[in-house]
Amino acid sequence: MSTNTDFLLAIEDLTVSFDGFKAVDSLTMYIDKNELRVIIGPNGAGKTTLLDLICGKTKASGGSIQFKNQEITKLVEHQITRVGIGRKFQTPSIYENLTVYQNLEVSYSEGRSVLGSLFFKSTPKLEALIEEVASDIQLTELLDTEAGVLSHGQKQWLEIGMLLMQEPELLMLDEPVAGMSAKERDETAELLNRLCKNRSVIVIEHDMEFVKKIARKVTVLHQGKILAEGAMEKVQADEKVIEVYLGH
């Protein structure tokens, strides 16, 4: 059906219907390697559903999702995680009573259970990865701190770090700055700009000021279809986008 592409993620003609309502409607979208893509749009536009389809939480009614030229629409969630796609949901799911270090350690991708993780011996490779990730998410000084006492923003970063421990090539974040202070939002923008140097990142976001800080290419969804796509300036000036989204 599809030809080989240089894209990391190739979504073609993707559709999902819930009781006859097309939440995502014949959507085609391509994500490059090391690309940071922001997806915006009004509530009910299909943004979260699109991430659900990519990560296997929801099954497509039609169309194709290829990751590194491998068709993934028939795979289940844990298989999709294994091919290199990480997904962060809106509410952080961290282990509050473990330290930052332990949270990162138990997230390491060798397919272990939490219980198994508590009894295994660390390796120099794992130590190096934890240090690298902790530095990325700006929690190096807090590795021995219990996760429960972190600020809201730091918990969100820790959860991003837990995904990074699985070394994904595509990271998907759903409203990562919701509830953050202005300073945390700025720091998250810097974090995302760093992260896409060696992986692709898809961000769903409502906060337009934040979007401007990270946006290179923006996709605007409306009623399950792409309304506009391109640079932030271009999208902001698009009459259709102003009418359905930015005007409200």
N, C-alpha and C positions, 0 to 999 in steps of 0.2 A: 504493500500500500504506500509506504513512505520510502523515500530515497535516503541514503546516508547524507547527513549534514555535518557541518562544523559546529552546529549549535550544541550547547550542553543540554538544553531542554527544548524540545520541539513539540508544541501542542497544535494539533490540527483538527479542525471541525469538531471540537469537543462539545458534547451536549449531555446534560443530565436533566431529567424531568422528574418532578415530584407531583404525583396526582395530576398529570397533564400540564402542570406549570413548568416551563423551561427556566430553571434557575441559572443555567449556563447554556447558551444557545449558539451552536455552531461556531465556537470560539477558536481562533487560530492565533498563536503567539509564540515567539521564539526568544529564548534567553541565551545570551552569549556566555562563554567562559569568563569568569571574573567580572561579571556584570552586576551592578546594583540597580535593580528595577523596583520602582515604587508603583503600587496599584492603588488608585483612589476611586471614589465613586460614592453616590448616596447609599444609605442603608437599603439592603435588599437588592443591591446591584449584582450580587453573585461573587463578591470578593472572597469571603471565607469559604464558600462552597468550592471555589476554584482550588484553594489550598487543600481542602478535604479530598478533592479528586486527585491532585498530584500525589498526596501522601497515602492514598489508598483507603482513607476512612470512609469515603463515599465511592460507589462504583459508577462509572460513566454509562449512560444509555447508548452513546455512540461516539465515534471519533477515536483519536489516537493521542497518547502521550508517550513520547520517546525521550529517554534520558541516556545520553551518550550512545545514541542510536539503538538502544534496547527498548522495545515496547514494554511499558510497565502497567498498562491499564488492567491487566489480569492478575497482577501480583497483589499479595496481601501486605498489610502495613509493615510488619517486621521485615519482610523481604525488601520493601522499598527503602527502609532505613538502611539495610545492609548494602544496597547498591550505592548509597552515598547521599541520601536526602534527609535533612534534619528539619524538624518542625517545632516551633515554639508556639504554644497557645497563649491566650490572653492572661490567664491566671498562672502565676509561677507555681511549678510543682517541684519544690526542692525538699530535701530532708532537713527540717528545721532543727532537729537535735543533733545533727552531725556538723562537724566543722566544714568550712569552705573546702579545705583540702580533701576531706573524706567524701564530700559531695562530688568533687571532680573525679576522685579515685573510683567511686562506685559507678560512674557514668562511662568509664573506659570501655571501649566497644568490643572487647573479646567475648561478648555474648554471655557474660556471667550474671547470675542472680545477685541481688543485694546481699543475701546471706553468704553466698559463695565469695563475694567480694571482700567480706570482712575478714576472711581467713587466708587470703592469698598473699604471697610475697611480692613486694614491689620490685620493679626492675629499673635500671638506669634509663631505659627508653621511656617508661611511664613517668618517672620523676621529671625528665626533661620536658615531656609533653605537658604535665601539670604546671611546671614553671612557666612555659611559653603561654599557655592558656590564661593562667592567673595574671600574667603581665598584660595580655591582650584586654582582659576585662577589668583591669585596674584593681585587682583584689590581692596583689602580692603581699601587701602588709597585713592582710586579714586572713591568711591561710589557716591559722589556728583558732579563728573565731567561730563560734557557733553560728550557723546560718540564720537561726531564728532572730538574732539581734541585729541583723543587717538592715539598712534602710530599704524602703520599697524599691528604689532604683538599683541598689546593689543586689537585691534578690533577683531582679530581672536580669542583671548582667551575669549573675552566677548561673542562672538557668541557660543563658546563651552559652556560657562556658561549658556547662554540662553537655550541651549539644556539640560544641567544638571538640570535646574529648572523643567523640565518635568520628572525628575527622571527615565531616561531610563535604562534598563538593558543591552542594546546593543547600543553603540555609534559608528557611522560610519563617518570617516573623509577623505575627498578627498584632497590630497596634502596640509595638514595643514601648512607647513612651506614655501610654495611658497612666494617669495618676502620678507622674513624676514631677519633681520640682524643675524650675527653669534650668538650673545648673545641671541637673541630671540629664535633662533633655539634650543640652549642648554636648555633654560628655558622651551620650549615647550616639549622637550624630558623628562625633569623632571616631567612636568605636566602630560603627558600621562602615565608615569610610576606610578604616584600616582593614576591616575584615574582608572587603571585596578585593583586596590585593591578590589573594590566592584562593578565592572561591567565589561562587556566585551567590547573591543574596536577593531574595524577593521580600519586600516589606509592604504590608497593608497598613495604611495610616490615614487618620482623619485630620490630624494636626497639621495644617497647611504651612505654618511657620517652620515646623520641623521638616516637612517634606522639602522645603526650599533649601534646607541645609545639606540634604543628602542627595537630592534628585539629580540624576543625569538623564535618565529616560523614564517617563511617566506613562502609564497606561490608565486610561479612564474607563471604568466599566459602568454600564447602565443597562438594567434589565437583561443581564446575562450576556450582553454583547459589548464589543469594544467600541466606545463612542469616539475616542481620540487617542493618539499615541505619539510621543515625541518628547522634545525638550520641554521643561517646565514652562518657559516663557511662551512657547508655541501653544501648549495646552491651555494655559491660563487665558490666552487671548482668543481661544476658539469659541465662537458664538454658541454652538450647541452645548459646550461644557458649561459656559456661564449660565445658560438657560436652565439646564437640569440640575446643576450641582452648586457652582460657586455663587450663583445669585441668591441662594437661600440663606 
